Each structure stands twice: as C-alpha cells, then as structure tokens.
C-alpha cells in the first residue's frame, strides 16, 4: 500500500478480550496505537469498542503500555518490533 510499511508488533490481549482473539498474543500492524487497534478490529470485529469509547477516548479501565511504558493517547507512535500490552484493570 501507500505511505510506507506499517510497523509490525506483538500485542498482549487481556483475559476479558480473549474471547475475540482466542489467543494471548497476536500480531498487529500500525504506526500508532490507534492504527494497531483499527488493525485488530478488522480481524476481530468489536474488540476496539471494548477499549475505546464513542468519543475515541481510551476507556478508564483499560491501560496501554508500549515496551512497559504507559501510553495515554491513541497517536502514541509505534515502531517495528515494539510490544503493545493492553491491560484491563478490575
């Protein structure tokens, strides 16, 4: 496609969302957290809405970590080989 190659990475799926993926770790592509979530939603329809609300805000009980550093925005940049950890707080 256009716009160069998207970064590819491993994404940790929290237990409550594994009914969508059937796997703990999945591969996804994107240059930002938002793009990766869109990629996941294409393959696992409905999963993004469990993490992001109607106003495109991260839901309060969901945390995102890029290589163990917490990310607070959907436009947080991602690089090839990064790990995105999605954690659902109780």
C-alpha positions as CSV (number, residue, x, y, z in Angstrom):
1,X,0.0,0.0,0.0
2,X,0.9,3.7,0.1
3,X,2.6,5.5,3.0
4,X,5.4,3.1,3.5
5,X,5.5,-0.1,5.5
6,X,3.5,-0.2,8.8
7,X,5.3,-1.3,11.8
8,X,4.6,-4.8,13.0
9,X,4.5,-5.9,16.6
10,X,3.2,-8.3,19.2
11,X,0.1,-7.3,21.2
12,X,-0.9,-8.7,24.6
13,X,-4.6,-9.2,24.8
14,X,-6.1,-9.0,28.3
15,X,-8.2,-12.0,29.5
16,X,-11.6,-10.4,29.2
17,X,-11.0,-9.7,25.5
18,X,-9.5,-13.1,24.6
19,X,-13.0,-14.3,23.6
20,X,-12.3,-12.2,20.4
21,X,-8.8,-13.4,19.6
22,X,-8.7,-16.9,21.2
23,X,-5.0,-16.0,21.8
24,X,-3.0,-14.2,24.5
25,X,-0.5,-12.7,22.0
26,X,-1.5,-11.6,18.5
27,X,0.5,-9.9,15.7
28,X,-0.7,-6.5,14.5
29,X,0.4,-3.6,12.3
30,X,0.3,0.1,12.6
31,X,2.4,3.3,13.3
32,X,0.3,4.4,16.3
33,X,-1.8,2.7,19.0
34,X,-4.9,3.9,17.2
35,X,-3.8,2.3,13.9
36,X,-3.0,-1.0,15.7
37,X,-6.4,-1.1,17.3
38,X,-8.0,-0.5,13.9
39,X,-6.0,-3.4,12.5
40,X,-7.1,-5.6,15.4
41,X,-10.7,-4.5,14.9
42,X,-10.6,-5.5,11.2
43,X,-9.7,-9.1,12.2
44,X,-11.6,-9.2,15.5
45,X,-14.7,-7.1,14.9
46,X,-15.9,-5.3,18.0
47,X,-12.7,-5.6,20.0
48,X,-11.8,-1.9,19.6
49,X,-15.1,-0.7,21.2
50,X,-14.3,-2.6,24.4
51,X,-11.2,-0.4,24.7
52,X,-12.1,2.9,23.1
53,X,-15.4,4.8,23.6
54,X,-17.6,6.7,21.2
55,X,-15.5,9.9,21.7
56,X,-12.3,8.0,20.7
57,X,-11.1,8.1,24.2
58,X,-9.4,5.2,26.0
59,X,-11.8,3.6,28.4
60,X,-10.8,4.3,32.1
61,X,-10.4,0.6,33.0
62,X,-8.0,-0.1,30.1
63,X,-4.3,0.7,30.1
64,X,-1.9,0.6,27.2
65,X,1.8,0.0,27.6
66,X,4.4,0.3,24.9
67,X,7.5,-1.7,25.9
68,X,6.5,-1.4,29.6
69,X,5.9,2.4,29.4
70,X,2.3,3.6,29.8
71,X,0.8,5.3,26.8
72,X,-2.0,7.8,27.2
73,X,-3.0,8.7,23.7
74,X,-4.1,6.9,20.6
75,X,-1.5,8.7,18.5
76,X,1.4,7.3,20.6
77,X,3.9,6.2,17.9
78,X,5.0,2.6,17.5
79,X,8.0,1.1,15.8
80,X,8.7,-2.3,14.2
81,X,9.2,-4.9,16.9
82,X,7.6,-2.9,19.7
83,X,5.4,-4.7,22.2
84,X,1.9,-3.3,22.9
85,X,0.5,-4.5,26.2
86,X,-3.2,-4.0,26.8
87,X,-4.2,-4.3,30.5
88,X,-7.7,-4.3,31.8
89,X,-8.0,-3.1,35.4
90,X,-10.6,-4.7,37.6
